[in-house]
Amino acid sequence: MSAVPRPLPDWLTAARRITVLTGAGISTDSGIPDFRGPQGVWTRDPEAEELSTLQYYVADPEIRRRAWQARRAHPWGARPNAAHRALVDLERRGRLRALVTQNIDGLHQQAGSAPELVHELHGTVHEVACLSCGDRTTMAAALARVDAGEPDPACQACGGILKSATISFGQALDPAVIDAAATAAVDCDVFLAAGTSLTVHPAAGLTDLAAGAGARVVVVNADPTPYDRLADLVVREPIGTSLPRLLAS
């Protein structure tokens, strides 16, 4: 297991434009399970992956009903942990270039990260969107309709299918978000990936962009990633303790 070095490398303590990419591993200490880990949502229930596949969701009302029940069971009471707060501290010290996240939980903003610095590659679970007209409402309002007896609530603007405002398999990512993330990757002196397996693209490819532009790369993750060989520093310690120490300077 790779530990946080002491003292920290000079190139890390001197960095003033750090772009951070976060994945599910940063939120597990907050009680939100990851998807592909040993206790991941899809590991324990492979059929649950269907709920996040657009073609199945659109075609099958039963899958939509199951998806709404899964959303009711989301850990809505989850709170930011020490790793989220360490990134807020980094921002307040003027060292955070951008915070790119694969997470949909909104915990970065809840911790105090400036919304304009947070780029949510895979959307947010806190809103719902109509697949026909694009109308957006809050997840809370949609779940209230489910609780009131609508197992598959339709869009109140046009009658279309409603889905959480997250990116499902088979659904295009927002080009503006991807562009902002890519810009942040090539405009930083350190690119830090925390809690992500770096296997899902285009998020993982941001590491290539950063390294190609001359940035140092730091990987903080419980398991090996395909980018460990490219990294200047790899840390395997728990993120909740290692990230605050890495960013303390």
MARFIFI-837828 format. One record per residue (C-alpha): chain; x, y, z. Coordinates in steps of 0.02 Angstrom, whole numbers, plus 50000, padded with zeros to 5 digits. Each point is the difference from the previous one (the first is absolute). Layout:
<atoms>
<atom "A",<X,Y,Z>>;
...
</atoms>
This chain:
<atoms>
<atom "A",<50000,50000,50000>>;
<atom "A",<50070,50170,49951>>;
<atom "A",<49997,50127,50141>>;
<atom "A",<49992,50189,49997>>;
<atom "A",<50183,50052,49989>>;
<atom "A",<50078,50104,50137>>;
<atom "A",<50054,50130,49960>>;
<atom "A",<49883,50033,49855>>;
<atom "A",<50084,50025,49830>>;
<atom "A",<50048,50180,49964>>;
<atom "A",<49904,49997,49836>>;
<atom "A",<49840,49961,50096>>;
<atom "A",<50020,50128,50138>>;
<atom "A",<50046,50133,49872>>;
<atom "A",<49853,49963,49884>>;
<atom "A",<49878,50144,49980>>;
<atom "A",<49886,49930,49865>>;
<atom "A",<49940,49828,50054>>;
<atom "A",<49862,49916,49901>>;
<atom "A",<49916,49859,50095>>;
<atom "A",<49901,49856,49928>>;
<atom "A",<49893,49905,50126>>;
<atom "A",<49908,49836,49988>>;
<atom "A",<49888,49894,50109>>;
<atom "A",<50141,49957,50121>>;
<atom "A",<49999,50176,50073>>;
<atom "A",<49820,49979,50058>>;
<atom "A",<50005,49825,50076>>;
<atom "A",<50048,50074,50171>>;
<atom "A",<49838,50099,49988>>;
<atom "A",<49900,49839,49987>>;
<atom "A",<49974,50000,49811>>;
<atom "A",<50054,49833,49925>>;
<atom "A",<50101,49994,49841>>;
<atom "A",<49941,49903,49848>>;
<atom "A",<50137,49878,49951>>;
<atom "A",<50095,49969,50163>>;
<atom "A",<49986,49841,50106>>;
<atom "A",<49843,50070,50085>>;
<atom "A",<49947,50105,49851>>;
<atom "A",<49819,50021,49948>>;
<atom "A",<50025,49907,49836>>;
<atom "A",<50114,49869,50078>>;
<atom "A",<49866,49950,50126>>;
<atom "A",<49856,50013,49875>>;
<atom "A",<50054,49986,49818>>;
<atom "A",<49821,50032,49941>>;
<atom "A",<50008,50173,50080>>;
<atom "A",<50111,50056,49856>>;
<atom "A",<49846,49988,49886>>;
<atom "A",<49923,50144,50097>>;
<atom "A",<50141,50110,49938>>;
<atom "A",<49990,49946,49817>>;
<atom "A",<49900,50122,49895>>;
<atom "A",<49929,49876,49873>>;
<atom "A",<49930,49888,50137>>;
<atom "A",<49934,50148,50098>>;
<atom "A",<49906,50073,49852>>;
<atom "A",<49932,49834,49937>>;
<atom "A",<49942,49918,50162>>;
<atom "A",<49877,50083,50122>>;
<atom "A",<50043,49867,50130>>;
<atom "A",<50183,50052,49998>>;
<atom "A",<49947,50181,50022>>;
<atom "A",<49893,49952,50150>>;
<atom "A",<50148,49905,50075>>;
<atom "A",<50111,50151,49966>>;
<atom "A",<49884,50117,50093>>;
<atom "A",<49999,49882,50150>>;
<atom "A",<50190,49995,49994>>;
<atom "A",<50003,50190,50002>>;
<atom "A",<49889,50000,50154>>;
<atom "A",<50129,49888,50084>>;
<atom "A",<50146,50115,49957>>;
<atom "A",<50097,50053,50157>>;
<atom "A",<49929,50177,49996>>;
<atom "A",<50065,50034,50175>>;
<atom "A",<50182,49978,49947>>;
<atom "A",<50116,50140,50053>>;
<atom "A",<50171,50055,49935>>;
<atom "A",<50152,49920,50079>>;
<atom "A",<50177,50057,50035>>;
<atom "A",<50055,49974,49819>>;
<atom "A",<49862,50115,49935>>;
<atom "A",<50046,50130,50130>>;
<atom "A",<50186,49989,49953>>;
<atom "A",<49954,50054,49823>>;
<atom "A",<49901,50147,50069>>;
<atom "A",<50154,50051,50099>>;
<atom "A",<50107,49985,49843>>;
<atom "A",<49880,50115,49908>>;
<atom "A",<50000,50128,50141>>;
<atom "A",<50190,50005,49993>>;
<atom "A",<49989,50045,49816>>;
<atom "A",<50082,49839,49938>>;
<atom "A",<49852,49912,49917>>;
<atom "A",<49988,50023,49811>>;
<atom "A",<49842,49893,49982>>;
<atom "A",<49910,49854,50079>>;
<atom "A",<49942,49872,49872>>;
<atom "A",<49892,49861,50071>>;
<atom "A",<49926,49839,49937>>;
<atom "A",<49885,50001,50151>>;
<atom "A",<49816,50047,49996>>;
<atom "A",<49976,50025,50187>>;
<atom "A",<50030,50188,50013>>;
<atom "A",<50109,49978,50155>>;
<atom "A",<50136,50116,49934>>;
<atom "A",<49878,50145,49991>>;
<atom "A",<49924,49951,50166>>;
<atom "A",<50173,50007,50078>>;
<atom "A",<50021,50178,49938>>;
<atom "A",<50088,49983,49831>>;
<atom "A",<49953,50143,49884>>;
<atom "A",<49873,49934,49874>>;
<atom "A",<50087,50089,49857>>;
<atom "A",<50159,49899,50034>>;
<atom "A",<49910,49832,50007>>;
<atom "A",<49976,49911,49833>>;
<atom "A",<49881,49852,50019>>;
<atom "A",<50043,49884,49856>>;
<atom "A",<49859,49880,50037>>;
<atom "A",<49867,50124,50054>>;
<atom "A",<49909,50012,50166>>;
<atom "A",<49877,49892,50095>>;
<atom "A",<49921,50154,50077>>;
<atom "A",<49902,50045,49843>>;
<atom "A",<49891,49908,49874>>;
<atom "A",<49988,50036,49815>>;
<atom "A",<49870,49960,49868>>;
<atom "A",<50072,49894,49859>>;
<atom "A",<49880,50083,49877>>;
<atom "A",<49995,50186,50036>>;
<atom "A",<50149,50020,50118>>;
<atom "A",<49898,50080,50139>>;
<atom "A",<50090,49989,50168>>;
<atom "A",<49927,49989,50174>>;
<atom "A",<50067,49945,50168>>;
<atom "A",<50021,49819,50047>>;
<atom "A",<49912,50039,50164>>;
<atom "A",<49843,50053,49907>>;
<atom "A",<50004,49845,49890>>;
<atom "A",<50023,49883,50148>>;
<atom "A",<49855,50085,50089>>;
<atom "A",<49892,49948,49851>>;
<atom "A",<50065,49821,50015>>;
<atom "A",<49958,50000,50185>>;
<atom "A",<49827,50065,49957>>;
<atom "A",<49965,49849,49890>>;
<atom "A",<50078,50034,49828>>;
<atom "A",<50119,49854,49970>>;
<atom "A",<50068,50075,49839>>;
<atom "A",<49964,50188,50001>>;
<atom "A",<49991,50083,49829>>;
<atom "A",<50059,50174,49952>>;
<atom "A",<49870,50127,50054>>;
<atom "A",<50048,50114,49856>>;
<atom "A",<49979,49878,49854>>;
<atom "A",<49959,49827,50067>>;
<atom "A",<50171,49929,49952>>;
<atom "A",<50109,49879,50097>>;
<atom "A",<50088,50071,50151>>;
<atom "A",<50173,49942,50053>>;
<atom "A",<50126,50058,50128>>;
<atom "A",<50114,50133,49926>>;
<atom "A",<50144,49878,49999>>;
<atom "A",<50089,49928,49850>>;
<atom "A",<49942,49822,49965>>;
<atom "A",<50090,49872,49894>>;
<atom "A",<49959,50040,49820>>;
<atom "A",<49968,50185,50038>>;
<atom "A",<50112,50139,49936>>;
<atom "A",<50099,50105,50122>>;
<atom "A",<49979,50188,50002>>;
<atom "A",<50128,50069,49876>>;
<atom "A",<50018,50163,50098>>;
<atom "A",<50046,49903,50158>>;
<atom "A",<50124,49891,49906>>;
<atom "A",<50080,50153,49921>>;
<atom "A",<50018,50087,50169>>;
<atom "A",<50077,49844,50076>>;
<atom "A",<50123,49981,49856>>;
<atom "A",<50051,50182,50013>>;
<atom "A",<50032,49980,50186>>;
<atom "A",<50104,49843,49967>>;
<atom "A",<50119,50088,49880>>;
<atom "A",<50009,50158,50107>>;
<atom "A",<50068,49933,50164>>;
<atom "A",<50168,49962,50076>>;
<atom "A",<49936,49848,50098>>;
<atom "A",<49859,49882,49949>>;
<atom "A",<49937,49901,50150>>;
<atom "A",<49883,49851,49975>>;
<atom "A",<49918,49943,50161>>;
<atom "A",<49883,49853,50027>>;
<atom "A",<49982,49955,49817>>;
<atom "A",<50048,49839,49911>>;
<atom "A",<50050,50103,49847>>;
<atom "A",<49918,49872,49887>>;
<atom "A",<49849,50101,49941>>;
<atom "A",<50025,50118,49854>>;
<atom "A",<50004,50143,49961>>;
<atom "A",<50035,50036,50185>>;
<atom "A",<50154,49887,50006>>;
<atom "A",<50068,50082,49843>>;
<atom "A",<50015,50166,50092>>;
<atom "A",<50154,49923,50083>>;
<atom "A",<50081,49981,49829>>;
<atom "A",<49958,50180,49956>>;
<atom "A",<50075,50066,50160>>;
<atom "A",<50159,49897,49987>>;
<atom "A",<50019,50046,49817>>;
<atom "A",<49991,50184,50046>>;
<atom "A",<50139,49978,50128>>;
<atom "A",<49903,49982,50162>>;
<atom "A",<50057,49887,50140>>;
<atom "A",<49875,49858,50033>>;
<atom "A",<49946,49937,50171>>;
<atom "A",<49888,49846,50018>>;
<atom "A",<49915,49966,50167>>;
<atom "A",<49897,49840,49991>>;
<atom "A",<49976,49841,50099>>;
<atom "A",<50036,49887,49851>>;
<atom "A",<50124,50010,49856>>;
<atom "A",<49949,50101,49848>>;
<atom "A",<50056,49996,49818>>;
<atom "A",<50083,50169,50028>>;
<atom "A",<50111,49955,50147>>;
<atom "A",<50148,49977,49881>>;
<atom "A",<49975,50178,49938>>;
<atom "A",<49983,50077,50173>>;
<atom "A",<50135,50096,50090>>;
<atom "A",<49924,49946,50165>>;
<atom "A",<49883,49856,50043>>;
<atom "A",<49918,49988,50172>>;
<atom "A",<49899,49850,50059>>;
<atom "A",<49954,50062,50174>>;
<atom "A",<49816,50036,50040>>;
<atom "A",<49946,50159,49912>>;
<atom "A",<49919,50076,50154>>;
<atom "A",<50169,50009,50087>>;
<atom "A",<50124,50008,49856>>;
<atom "A",<49921,50141,49899>>;
<atom "A",<49999,50125,50144>>;
<atom "A",<50184,49960,50033>>;
<atom "A",<50048,50016,49816>>;
<atom "A",<49915,50170,49987>>;
<atom "A",<50044,50069,50170>>;
<atom "A",<50143,50111,49945>>;
</atoms>
